[in-house]
Amino acid sequence: MLIAADRLFRDGAITGPGAVAIENGRIAAVLDYDPANPDLRLQGGILAPGLIDLHNNGAFGIDCAEADTDGFRHLCRALGARGVTSFAPTVITAPFAALHGAARRLRAALAAMAGEPVARMPGLHLEGPFLAPNRRGAHRADWLRDPTSAALDELLADPDLAATLKLVTLAPERPGGLAAVRRLTDAGVMVALGHSDADATEAQAAIEAGARLVTHVFTAMRPFHHRDPGLIGVALADARVHACFIADGVHADALALRFGFAAAGARAVAVTDSVSLAGLPEGSTARFGGDSAQARDGAARRPDGSLTGATITLDEGLRRLIGAGIAPASALRAATEAPAAALGLADRGRLAAGCLADLVWFDDAFEIRNAWIGGTALHPLPAPARHAAAMPATETIRRDLDELDRADSATIMAALLDQEQEAAAAVKRAIPALARLAEDVAVRLEAGGRLFYAGAGTSGRLAVLDAVECGPTFSLPDGVIIPLIAGGGAAVTGAVEGAEDDAAAAAALLDDHKAGPADVLVGIAASGRTPFTLGALRAAAARGLLTGAIVNADGPLATSADIAVVIATGAEVLAGSTRLSAGTSQKLALNALSTTVMMRLGKTFGPYMVDLRATNAKLRARAIRIVRAIAGAPEADAKDALETSGYEVKTAIVMLMLRIGTTEARARLAGAGGRLRTALDGA
């Protein structure tokens, strides 16, 4: 298979265009040019090696210390869907019997899952029990041990642990620490220094003995001082070690992360230190390391507020690092090439011939578009550009949710609401195009034009809702915002089968309304290709209307519109059910569009709806509050002015603030184009 991309992350830099050739689960070649006939062409974004997390205690409700084969399979599937194609399952300080049990279950899971297209687990990471008591963090003091020869004999005597152990985090200053580093290194086990009170001399001695990583720099170690740099100083300065940083922006401040990455350079490794709460709703609780923890503000905390791990996956960590001001290429290297080098995983972490075809495709906001493990896509692939039209992203299937119907109601709701948050984020990314559309619509409406919406199904009903609500909210006359819904009025409260496929119907509706060059039409469709909506757009363009599109996938609507607002919400929790996150994003976009247009037309004053239509007791009371707040008038005066003006809020405010009568106030507003702020200038 040949995958072409506009941009590639390769050898520490973002380059492109290029392509990756895959054979038998590995990368056969990386091309420095755009091939003519790839099997798959990725539009936009970046193709990168799969993410590698060296410090993962669990996620999605699974604790690596307790997981069985089914639990590891669920965790590996879910992480793979997030672009984490390799991770080191991490088990923290516990009695040796518990560590042996965890290793036995991991070894069984590795055997059972061999060959499955799920995230790979290169080996066990033991964080403890050989840690400094005064730097233990969330580790239980009564389970800590000295790394003596006898303790290592007892630990490594278990064949399952000896077979799976890949990395050990320890404090080198504990009795037997340096000998333990040498013994583990000689046995082919990587050693990381962490949860340590070591000074610089002790840390450098451990590096001489073979230690090659530093676990979560800044966290759970002696603070840096310019006369006592300690383990932090050594981690940032010694070229022999990789410095690991928790990428959640909570365990280390954004400024500290920028400082650390600048000092460590290519040696910086991004980790999550995630616990089973990662991927679960805010406020969820679980036991971790023998004590309870709660997901709060992106991290896991004990009841006393102390930190005990993160609640992010590494793709989110990547976005947080970039948000902290770290260059995208540096953040990508820290999540791919650097962890592979740190753990001696020569077959992954790079786009290079011979490496495993573990890949991830990011969009421009570094959200996951797709991932591959051994060349197998974890999400359905779009059709190649030279074949049939690609499946809309809203129709693709989230493989991480294969077991969702078996989950409890809270977990189902959490999955739905997490996706809704992604929908809101996607709308924010579309603000530039949405703002341009709002500006152009406002110009047309101020000149006397009209705004037509066109949509089918959920999109059409949302258009009707937005148009109807603008009337009372902004005193907008009927016929200024006109919704055209496939199937007509009957489709508002029920399904009209086949209506969305009638491409000619919208043209007839535009003719009925005598639409012309002064007007605007905005087509709304999740798929970006609904025939009714596309027909409306093309008919509007033929009649000289300005055209816009609000869509959730690239397609004919986006390419046909003068201004396209593409809101990339991606796959739905229920594949194809666009009443969910696509519908949410369209509602948000329409709210933002129409409200911004009304503000541009002077129908608001700060946060106040000064053009509202006070048609009931609730709205009359609101009108009184608005007049009082802006004019600074007593309630009786505000009520009197409103009654005199027929509950015209702007007129009443001008009357009170300029101390003029109703007729003069209306004339002053008319001269100001209906804009209250302009009418009050100089008052």
C-alpha positions as CSV (number, residue, x, y, z in Angstrom):
1,M,0.0,0.0,0.0
2,L,1.2,3.5,-0.8
3,I,-0.1,6.4,1.3
4,A,0.6,9.9,0.1
5,A,0.4,12.9,2.4
6,D,0.7,16.7,2.1
7,R,3.1,16.7,5.1
8,L,5.2,14.1,6.9
9,F,6.9,14.1,10.2
10,R,10.3,12.6,9.5
11,D,13.7,12.8,11.1
12,G,12.6,15.4,13.6
13,A,11.1,17.8,11.0
14,I,7.8,18.3,9.3
15,T,8.4,18.0,5.5
16,G,6.3,17.2,2.5
17,P,4.7,16.3,0.3
18,G,5.7,12.7,0.4
19,A,4.5,9.1,0.7
20,V,5.0,5.9,2.7
21,A,5.1,2.5,1.0
22,I,4.0,-0.4,3.2
23,E,4.7,-4.1,2.7
24,N,4.0,-6.9,5.1
25,G,3.3,-4.6,8.0
26,R,6.5,-2.6,7.7
27,I,7.6,0.5,5.9
28,A,9.2,-0.5,2.7
29,A,10.2,3.0,1.6
30,V,9.6,6.7,2.2
31,L,9.2,8.9,-0.8
32,D,10.2,12.6,-0.9
33,Y,7.7,13.5,-3.6
34,D,4.0,13.2,-4.2
35,P,3.4,10.0,-6.3
36,A,0.9,10.1,-9.1
37,N,-1.3,7.1,-8.1
38,P,-1.2,6.3,-4.4
39,D,-3.6,3.8,-2.9
40,L,-4.6,6.5,-0.4
41,R,-4.1,10.2,-0.5
42,L,-4.5,12.1,2.8
43,Q,-5.9,15.5,2.4
44,G,-4.3,18.0,4.8
45,G,-2.8,17.3,8.2
46,I,0.4,15.4,9.0
47,L,1.3,11.8,8.6
48,A,3.6,10.7,11.5
49,P,4.9,7.6,13.3
50,G,2.6,6.2,15.9
51,L,2.8,7.7,19.4
52,I,4.8,5.9,22.0
53,D,4.0,6.3,25.8
54,L,6.7,5.0,28.1
55,H,4.7,5.7,31.3
56,N,1.1,4.5,31.2
57,N,-0.6,3.1,34.3
58,G,-3.9,2.7,32.5
59,A,-6.8,4.5,30.9
60,F,-10.4,4.0,29.9
61,G,-11.2,2.4,33.2
62,I,-8.4,-0.2,33.0
63,D,-5.5,-0.3,35.6
64,C,-2.4,-2.0,34.2
65,A,-1.7,-3.4,37.7
66,E,-5.0,-5.4,37.7
67,A,-5.9,-5.9,34.0
68,D,-6.6,-9.3,32.6
69,T,-6.4,-10.2,28.9
70,D,-9.8,-8.6,28.1
71,G,-8.8,-5.5,30.0
72,F,-5.5,-5.1,28.2
73,R,-7.3,-5.7,24.8
74,H,-9.8,-2.9,25.6
75,L,-7.0,-0.6,26.7
76,C,-4.8,-1.4,23.6
77,R,-7.7,-0.9,21.2
78,A,-8.7,2.4,22.8
79,L,-5.2,3.8,22.9
80,G,-4.5,2.7,19.3
81,A,-7.6,4.6,18.2
82,R,-6.0,7.7,19.9
83,G,-2.8,7.2,17.9
84,V,-0.9,5.6,20.7
85,T,0.5,2.6,18.8
86,S,3.0,1.5,21.5
87,F,3.1,2.0,25.3
88,A,4.8,0.6,28.3
89,P,2.2,-0.7,30.8
90,T,3.3,0.7,34.1
91,V,2.7,-0.7,37.6
92,I,3.6,1.3,40.6
93,T,4.8,0.4,44.0
94,A,3.1,-2.7,45.5
95,P,4.1,-5.9,47.4
96,F,6.2,-8.3,45.3
97,A,3.3,-10.8,45.1
98,A,1.1,-8.2,43.4
99,L,3.9,-7.2,41.0
100,H,4.4,-10.9,40.0
101,G,0.6,-11.2,39.5
102,A,0.6,-8.2,37.2
103,A,3.5,-9.6,35.2
104,R,1.7,-12.9,34.8
105,R,-1.5,-11.3,33.5
106,L,0.5,-9.1,31.1
107,R,2.4,-12.0,29.7
108,A,-0.8,-14.0,29.2
109,A,-2.3,-10.9,27.4
110,L,0.7,-10.5,25.2
111,A,0.4,-14.1,24.1
112,A,-3.3,-14.0,23.5
113,M,-3.2,-10.7,21.5
114,A,-0.2,-11.5,19.3
115,G,-0.8,-10.3,15.8
116,E,-3.9,-8.3,16.6
117,P,-4.0,-4.7,15.2
118,V,-3.9,-3.1,18.6
119,A,-1.4,-0.9,20.4
120,R,1.8,-2.8,21.1
121,M,3.2,-3.3,24.6
122,P,7.0,-3.7,24.4
123,G,7.4,-4.6,28.1
124,L,6.5,-3.8,31.7
125,H,7.6,-0.6,33.4
126,L,7.9,-1.0,37.2
127,E,7.8,2.5,38.8
128,G,9.0,1.4,42.3
129,P,9.2,0.0,44.9
130,F,12.8,1.2,45.1
131,L,11.9,4.9,45.6
132,A,12.9,7.6,48.1
133,P,10.4,7.8,51.0
134,N,10.5,11.7,51.0
135,R,9.9,11.8,47.2
136,R,7.4,9.0,47.0
137,G,4.4,11.1,45.8
138,A,1.3,8.9,45.6
139,H,3.3,5.7,46.3
140,R,2.5,4.0,49.7
141,A,5.4,4.3,52.1
142,D,4.8,0.9,53.7
143,W,5.4,-0.8,50.4
144,L,8.7,0.8,49.5
145,R,11.9,-1.3,49.5
146,D,15.7,-0.9,49.3
147,P,17.0,-2.3,46.0
148,T,19.3,-4.7,47.7
149,S,20.7,-7.9,46.0
150,A,18.2,-10.0,48.0
151,A,15.3,-7.8,47.0
152,L,16.2,-8.1,43.3
153,D,16.7,-11.8,43.7
154,E,13.1,-12.1,45.0
155,L,11.7,-9.8,42.4
156,L,13.4,-11.3,39.4
157,A,12.9,-14.9,40.5
158,D,9.4,-14.8,39.0
159,P,9.7,-16.0,35.3
160,D,6.8,-13.9,34.1
161,L,8.3,-10.7,35.5
162,A,11.7,-11.6,34.2
163,A,10.2,-12.2,30.7
164,T,8.2,-9.0,30.5
165,L,10.3,-6.4,32.5
166,K,11.6,-3.6,30.2
167,L,12.0,-0.6,32.4
168,V,12.5,0.1,36.2
169,T,12.2,3.5,37.8
170,L,14.3,3.7,41.0
171,A,16.0,6.2,43.4
172,P,19.7,5.6,43.0
173,E,20.6,7.0,46.5
174,R,18.8,4.1,48.3
175,P,21.1,1.4,49.8
176,G,22.1,-0.9,46.9
177,G,20.9,1.6,44.3
178,L,24.0,1.7,42.1
179,A,24.5,-2.0,42.2
180,A,20.9,-2.4,41.2
181,V,21.3,-0.1,38.2
182,R,24.3,-2.2,37.0
183,R,22.5,-5.5,37.6
184,L,19.3,-4.5,35.8
185,T,21.3,-2.9,32.9
186,D,23.4,-6.1,32.5
187,A,20.1,-8.1,32.3
188,G,18.9,-5.9,29.5
189,V,16.4,-3.9,31.6
190,M,16.4,-0.1,31.1
191,V,16.7,2.0,34.3
192,A,15.1,5.4,34.8
193,L,15.9,7.6,37.8
194,G,12.9,9.0,39.5
195,H,11.0,9.6,42.8
196,S,14.5,10.5,44.1
197,D,16.2,12.9,46.4
198,A,19.6,12.3,44.7
199,D,22.0,15.1,44.4
200,A,23.9,15.7,41.1
201,T,26.8,13.5,42.1
202,E,24.6,10.6,43.0
203,A,22.6,11.0,39.8
204,Q,25.7,11.1,37.6
205,A,27.1,8.0,39.4
206,A,23.8,6.2,38.5
207,I,24.3,7.2,34.8
208,E,27.8,5.9,34.9
209,A,26.3,2.6,36.2
210,G,24.0,2.5,33.2
211,A,20.8,4.5,33.9
212,R,19.5,6.1,30.7
213,L,16.2,7.8,31.5
214,V,14.8,10.2,34.1
215,T,11.2,9.7,35.1
216,H,8.9,12.8,35.0
217,V,11.5,15.6,35.4
218,F,10.4,18.2,37.9
219,T,7.9,15.9,39.6
220,A,8.8,13.9,42.8
221,M,12.5,14.8,42.9
222,R,14.8,17.3,44.7
223,P,14.1,20.9,43.5
224,F,16.6,22.5,41.3
225,H,19.0,25.0,42.9
226,H,21.9,26.7,41.2
227,R,24.3,25.4,43.8
228,D,22.5,22.0,44.1
229,P,21.1,21.2,40.7
230,G,20.2,17.6,41.8
231,L,18.6,15.1,39.4
232,I,16.7,17.9,37.5
233,G,19.9,19.6,36.6
234,V,21.5,16.3,35.5
235,A,18.5,15.3,33.5
236,L,18.5,18.6,31.6
237,A,22.3,18.7,31.1
238,D,23.6,15.2,30.7
239,A,23.5,14.0,27.0
240,R,23.5,10.4,28.1
241,V,19.9,10.4,29.4
242,H,16.5,11.0,28.0
243,A,14.4,13.4,30.1
244,C,10.8,12.4,30.4
245,F,8.1,15.1,31.0
246,I,4.5,14.6,32.0
247,A,2.7,16.3,29.1
248,D,-0.6,17.3,30.9
249,G,0.4,20.8,31.8
250,V,-0.6,20.2,35.4
251,H,2.3,18.3,36.9
252,A,4.6,20.8,35.3
253,D,3.7,24.4,34.3
254,A,3.8,25.4,30.6
255,L,6.9,27.6,31.3
256,A,8.7,24.7,33.0
257,L,7.9,22.5,30.1
258,R,9.3,25.0,27.6
259,F,12.4,25.4,29.7
260,G,12.8,21.6,30.0
261,F,12.3,21.0,26.3
262,A,14.7,23.8,25.4
263,A,17.4,22.3,27.7
264,A,16.9,18.6,26.8
265,G,16.4,19.1,23.1
266,A,16.1,15.9,21.2
267,R,16.4,14.0,24.5
268,A,13.0,15.2,25.7
269,V,10.4,12.5,26.0
270,A,6.7,13.2,26.4
271,V,4.8,10.8,28.7
272,T,1.3,10.8,30.3
273,D,1.7,9.0,33.6
274,S,-2.0,8.3,33.0
275,V,-4.1,6.3,35.3
276,S,-7.3,4.3,34.7
277,L,-9.3,7.6,35.0
278,A,-7.9,8.8,31.7
279,G,-10.6,9.0,29.1
280,L,-13.4,8.9,31.8
281,P,-15.6,11.8,32.7
282,E,-14.4,14.6,35.0
283,G,-15.2,13.7,38.6
284,S,-14.9,9.9,38.0
285,T,-13.2,8.0,40.9
286,A,-11.0,4.9,41.0
287,R,-8.5,3.2,43.2
288,F,-4.9,3.6,42.3
289,G,-1.9,2.3,44.2
290,G,-4.1,1.2,47.1
291,D,-5.9,4.5,47.6
292,S,-8.7,6.4,45.9
293,A,-8.2,9.0,43.2
294,Q,-10.5,11.4,41.4
295,A,-10.3,13.0,37.9
296,R,-10.1,16.7,38.5
297,D,-8.9,19.4,36.1
298,G,-7.1,17.0,33.8
299,A,-5.2,15.1,36.5
300,A,-5.9,12.4,39.1
301,R,-5.9,13.6,42.7
302,R,-6.0,12.0,46.1
303,P,-8.8,13.2,48.5
304,D,-6.2,15.6,50.0
305,G,-5.7,17.2,46.6
306,S,-2.2,15.7,46.0
307,L,-1.4,14.6,42.4
308,T,-1.3,10.9,41.6
309,G,-1.1,10.7,37.8
310,A,-2.7,12.2,34.7
311,T,-6.1,11.7,33.0
312,I,-4.9,12.3,29.4
313,T,-3.8,10.1,26.6
314,L,-0.7,11.0,24.7
315,D,-2.5,12.6,21.7
316,E,-4.0,15.1,24.1
317,G,-0.5,15.5,25.7
318,L,0.8,16.4,22.3
319,R,-1.8,19.1,21.9
320,R,-1.1,20.4,25.3
321,L,2.6,20.6,24.7
322,I,1.9,22.6,21.5
323,G,-0.5,24.8,23.4
324,A,2.2,25.4,26.0
325,G,4.4,26.9,23.2
326,I,6.5,24.0,22.2
327,A,7.1,23.7,18.5
328,P,5.0,21.0,16.8
329,A,8.0,19.2,15.5
330,S,9.6,19.1,18.9
331,A,6.4,17.9,20.5
332,L,6.0,15.2,17.8
333,R,9.6,14.1,18.2
334,A,9.1,13.8,22.0
335,A,6.1,11.5,21.5
336,T,7.6,9.3,18.7
337,E,11.3,9.3,17.9
338,A,12.6,10.1,21.4
339,P,10.7,7.5,23.4
340,A,11.7,4.8,20.8
341,A,15.3,5.8,21.1
342,A,15.1,6.0,24.9
343,L,13.7,2.4,25.2
344,G,15.9,1.0,22.4
345,L,12.9,0.3,20.1
346,A,14.7,0.6,16.8
347,D,11.8,-0.8,14.8
348,R,9.3,2.1,15.6
349,G,9.0,5.8,16.2
350,R,10.3,6.8,12.8
351,L,9.1,7.0,9.2
352,A,12.0,4.9,7.8
353,A,12.4,1.8,5.7
354,G,12.3,-1.3,7.9
355,C,10.3,0.2,10.7
356,L,6.9,-1.1,11.7
357,A,4.1,0.5,9.8
358,D,2.7,2.1,12.9
359,L,1.4,5.4,11.8
360,V,-0.9,8.2,12.8
361,W,-2.6,10.9,10.7
362,F,-3.3,14.2,12.4
363,D,-5.4,17.0,11.1
364,D,-4.1,20.6,11.3
365,A,-5.2,20.9,14.9
366,F,-3.4,17.6,15.8
367,E,-6.6,15.7,16.3
368,I,-6.5,12.1,15.2
369,R,-7.9,11.4,11.7
370,N,-6.7,7.8,11.5
371,A,-4.1,5.4,12.8
372,W,-2.4,2.3,11.5
373,I,-0.8,-0.6,13.3
374,G,1.3,-2.8,11.1
375,G,-0.3,-1.2,8.1
376,T,-3.8,-2.0,9.3
377,A,-6.1,1.0,9.6
378,L,-7.9,1.4,12.9
379,H,-10.6,3.6,11.4
380,P,-12.3,2.9,8.0
381,L,-10.3,4.4,5.2
382,P,-11.7,6.9,2.6
383,A,-11.7,5.6,-0.9
384,P,-8.6,6.7,-3.0
385,A,-9.1,10.0,-4.8
386,R,-9.1,8.3,-8.2
387,H,-11.9,6.0,-7.3
388,A,-15.4,6.6,-6.0
389,A,-16.2,9.5,-3.8
390,A,-14.8,9.2,-0.3
391,M,-17.1,8.2,2.6
392,P,-17.9,11.3,4.7
393,A,-16.0,11.4,8.0
394,T,-19.4,11.4,9.8
395,E,-20.1,7.9,8.4
396,T,-16.9,6.3,9.7
397,I,-16.8,4.0,12.7
398,R,-15.0,4.5,16.0
399,R,-13.4,1.2,16.7
400,D,-12.6,2.3,20.3
401,L,-16.4,2.1,20.9
402,D,-17.0,-1.5,19.9
403,E,-18.1,-2.5,23.4
404,L,-20.0,0.7,24.2
405,D,-23.4,-0.9,24.2
406,R,-22.2,-3.2,27.1
407,A,-21.1,-0.3,29.2
408,D,-23.1,1.4,32.0
409,S,-25.2,4.4,31.3
410,A,-22.7,6.8,32.8
411,T,-20.0,5.6,30.6
412,I,-22.2,5.8,27.5
413,M,-23.2,9.4,28.4
414,A,-19.5,10.2,29.0
415,A,-18.6,9.0,25.5
416,L,-21.4,11.0,24.0
417,L,-20.6,14.2,25.9
418,D,-16.8,13.9,25.2
419,Q,-17.7,13.8,21.5
420,E,-19.9,16.9,22.0
421,Q,-16.9,18.7,23.4
422,E,-14.9,17.8,20.3
423,A,-17.7,19.2,18.3
424,A,-17.4,22.6,20.1
425,A,-13.7,22.5,19.5
426,A,-14.2,21.9,15.8
427,V,-16.5,24.9,15.6
428,K,-13.9,27.1,17.2
429,R,-11.3,26.0,14.6
430,A,-13.8,27.1,11.9
431,I,-14.2,30.6,13.3
432,P,-12.2,32.4,10.6
433,A,-14.5,31.2,7.8
434,L,-17.6,31.6,9.9
435,A,-16.7,35.2,10.8
436,R,-16.1,36.0,7.1
437,L,-19.6,34.6,6.3
438,A,-21.2,36.6,9.1
439,E,-19.6,39.9,7.9
440,D,-20.8,39.3,4.3
441,V,-24.3,38.3,5.4
442,A,-24.6,41.4,7.6
443,V,-23.7,43.7,4.7
444,R,-26.4,42.1,2.5
445,L,-29.0,42.3,5.2
446,E,-28.3,45.9,6.0
447,A,-28.7,46.7,2.3
448,G,-32.2,45.1,2.4
449,G,-31.3,41.6,1.4
450,R,-32.5,38.3,2.9
451,L,-30.8,35.3,4.3
452,F,-32.0,31.9,3.1
453,Y,-31.0,28.7,4.9
454,A,-31.3,25.3,3.1
455,G,-31.1,21.9,4.7
456,A,-32.6,18.5,5.1
457,G,-33.4,16.4,8.1
458,T,-31.6,17.6,11.3
459,S,-29.8,20.3,9.4
460,G,-33.1,21.7,8.0
461,R,-34.8,21.6,11.4
462,L,-31.9,23.5,13.0
463,A,-32.1,26.1,10.3
464,V,-35.9,26.5,11.0
465,L,-35.2,26.8,14.7
466,D,-32.5,29.5,14.2
467,A,-34.7,31.5,11.8
468,V,-37.8,31.3,14.1
469,E,-35.8,32.3,17.2
470,C,-34.3,35.4,15.6
471,G,-37.8,37.0,15.4
472,P,-38.6,37.6,19.1
473,T,-34.9,37.9,20.1
474,F,-34.0,40.7,17.7
475,S,-37.4,42.0,16.6
476,L,-36.5,40.8,13.1
477,P,-39.4,41.1,10.7
478,D,-40.8,38.0,9.0
479,G,-39.2,37.2,5.7
480,V,-35.6,38.3,6.5
481,I,-34.3,34.9,7.5
482,I,-36.1,32.2,5.5
483,P,-35.4,28.5,6.1
484,L,-35.9,26.1,3.2
485,I,-36.2,22.6,4.5
486,A,-36.5,19.5,2.3
487,G,-40.0,18.2,2.5
488,G,-41.5,21.5,3.6
489,G,-43.3,22.1,6.9
490,A,-44.2,18.5,7.4
491,A,-40.4,17.7,7.7
492,V,-40.1,19.9,10.8
493,T,-42.0,17.5,13.1
494,G,-41.6,14.3,11.1
495,A,-39.5,12.5,8.5
496,V,-40.5,13.0,4.8
497,E,-38.8,10.1,3.1
498,G,-36.9,10.9,-0.1
499,A,-37.2,14.7,0.3
500,E,-33.4,15.2,0.8
501,D,-32.8,13.6,-2.6
502,D,-34.9,16.1,-4.5
503,A,-32.3,18.5,-5.9
504,A,-34.8,20.5,-7.9
505,A,-37.1,21.3,-5.1
506,A,-35.0,24.0,-3.6
507,A,-34.7,25.9,-6.9
508,A,-38.5,26.1,-7.1
509,L,-38.6,27.5,-3.5
510,L,-36.1,30.2,-4.4
511,D,-38.2,31.1,-7.4
512,D,-41.3,31.3,-5.1
513,H,-39.4,33.8,-2.9
514,K,-38.0,35.7,-6.0
515,A,-34.5,35.3,-4.6
516,G,-31.9,37.5,-6.3
517,P,-28.4,39.0,-6.1
518,A,-29.2,41.0,-3.0
519,D,-29.7,37.9,-1.0
520,V,-27.6,35.2,0.6
521,L,-28.1,31.4,0.8
522,V,-26.3,29.2,3.3
523,G,-26.5,25.4,2.8
524,I,-26.2,23.2,5.8
525,A,-25.4,19.5,5.6
526,A,-23.3,17.1,7.7
527,S,-22.2,15.0,4.7
528,G,-21.4,18.0,2.5
529,R,-23.2,16.5,-0.4
530,T,-27.0,16.3,0.4
531,P,-28.8,16.6,-3.0
532,F,-31.5,19.0,-1.8
533,T,-28.9,21.3,-0.2
534,L,-26.5,21.1,-3.1
535,G,-29.4,21.9,-5.5
536,A,-30.2,24.9,-3.4
537,L,-26.6,26.1,-3.5
538,R,-26.2,25.7,-7.2
539,A,-29.6,27.4,-7.9
540,A,-28.7,30.3,-5.7
541,A,-25.4,30.8,-7.4
542,A,-27.1,30.8,-10.8
543,R,-29.4,33.5,-9.5
544,G,-26.5,35.7,-8.3
545,L,-26.9,35.1,-4.6
546,L,-23.9,35.0,-2.3
547,T,-23.5,31.4,-1.2
548,G,-22.2,29.9,2.0
549,A,-22.0,26.3,3.3
550,I,-21.8,24.9,6.8
551,V,-20.7,21.3,6.5
552,N,-19.0,18.6,8.6
553,A,-17.1,17.0,5.8
554,D,-15.4,18.1,2.6
555,G,-17.5,17.6,-0.5
556,P,-19.4,19.3,-3.3
557,L,-21.1,21.8,-1.0
558,A,-17.8,23.1,0.3
559,T,-16.3,23.4,-3.1
560,S,-19.4,25.0,-4.6
561,A,-19.9,27.7,-2.0
562,D,-18.4,31.2,-2.1
563,I,-17.6,30.8,1.6
564,A,-17.3,27.3,3.0
565,V,-17.3,26.7,6.8
566,V,-16.0,23.1,7.2
567,I,-16.5,21.9,10.8
568,A,-14.4,18.7,11.0
569,T,-16.3,16.8,13.8
570,G,-15.2,13.4,12.5
571,A,-16.8,10.1,13.3
572,E,-20.0,10.1,15.4
573,V,-20.3,7.9,18.5
574,L,-23.1,6.2,16.5
575,A,-21.7,6.0,13.0
576,G,-23.7,8.3,10.7
577,S,-26.1,9.6,13.3
578,T,-25.4,13.3,12.6
579,R,-28.1,14.5,14.9
580,L,-25.3,14.0,17.5
581,S,-22.0,15.9,17.3
582,A,-22.5,17.1,13.7
583,G,-25.9,18.5,14.7
584,T,-24.4,20.1,17.8
585,S,-21.7,21.8,15.8
586,Q,-24.3,23.1,13.3
587,K,-26.5,24.5,16.1
588,L,-23.4,26.2,17.6
589,A,-22.4,27.6,14.1
590,L,-25.9,28.9,13.4
591,N,-26.1,30.5,16.8
592,A,-22.8,32.2,16.2
593,L,-23.6,33.2,12.7
594,S,-27.0,34.7,13.3
595,T,-26.1,36.4,16.6
596,T,-23.0,37.9,15.1
597,V,-25.0,39.2,12.1
598,M,-27.6,40.7,14.5
599,M,-24.8,42.4,16.5
600,R,-23.3,43.8,13.3
601,L,-26.8,45.2,12.5
602,G,-27.0,47.0,15.8
603,K,-29.6,44.8,17.5
604,T,-27.6,44.4,20.7
605,F,-25.9,46.7,23.2
606,G,-23.0,44.9,24.9
607,P,-24.7,41.8,26.4
608,Y,-28.2,43.2,26.2
609,M,-30.9,42.2,23.7
610,V,-32.1,45.8,23.0
611,D,-34.3,44.8,20.1
612,L,-36.2,42.0,21.8
613,R,-39.9,41.8,21.1
614,A,-41.7,42.0,24.6
615,T,-44.7,39.8,23.8
616,N,-45.3,38.3,27.2
617,A,-44.9,39.0,30.9
618,K,-41.5,37.4,31.1
619,L,-40.1,39.4,28.2
620,R,-41.7,42.7,29.5
621,A,-39.9,42.2,32.8
622,R,-36.7,41.5,31.0
623,A,-37.2,44.7,28.9
624,I,-37.6,46.7,32.1
625,R,-34.4,45.2,33.5
626,I,-32.5,46.1,30.3
627,V,-33.7,49.7,30.3
628,R,-32.9,50.2,33.9
629,A,-29.4,48.7,33.5
630,I,-28.4,50.8,30.4
631,A,-30.2,54.0,31.2
632,G,-29.6,53.9,35.0
633,A,-33.2,54.7,35.5
634,P,-35.6,53.7,38.4
635,E,-38.0,50.9,37.6
636,A,-41.0,53.2,37.5
637,D,-39.3,55.5,34.9
638,A,-38.2,52.5,32.8
639,K,-41.6,51.0,32.8
640,D,-43.3,54.3,31.9
641,A,-40.9,54.9,29.0
642,L,-41.5,51.4,27.7
643,E,-45.2,51.7,27.9
644,T,-45.1,55.1,26.2
645,S,-43.0,53.7,23.3
646,G,-44.9,50.5,22.9
647,Y,-42.2,48.5,24.6
648,E,-39.5,49.5,22.2
649,V,-36.5,49.0,24.3
650,K,-34.0,51.1,22.3
651,T,-36.5,53.9,22.0
652,A,-37.2,53.9,25.8
653,I,-33.4,54.0,26.5
654,V,-32.9,57.0,24.2
655,M,-35.9,58.8,25.7
656,L,-34.5,58.4,29.2
657,M,-30.9,59.1,28.5
658,L,-31.4,62.0,26.2
659,R,-34.6,63.3,28.0
660,I,-36.5,63.5,24.7
661,G,-39.9,62.3,23.6
662,T,-40.9,59.2,21.7
663,T,-41.0,60.7,18.2
664,E,-37.6,62.4,18.6
665,A,-36.1,59.3,20.1
666,R,-37.3,57.2,17.1
667,A,-36.0,59.7,14.7
668,R,-32.6,59.7,16.4
669,L,-32.4,55.9,16.2
670,A,-33.5,56.0,12.5
671,G,-30.7,58.4,11.8
672,A,-28.2,56.1,13.5
673,G,-29.3,53.1,11.4
674,G,-31.1,51.6,14.4
675,R,-27.8,51.3,16.4
676,L,-28.4,52.3,20.0
677,R,-24.7,53.1,20.7
678,T,-24.5,55.4,17.7
679,A,-27.7,57.2,18.8
680,L,-26.3,57.8,22.2
681,D,-22.9,59.0,21.1
682,G,-22.1,62.2,23.0
683,A,-24.9,61.7,25.5
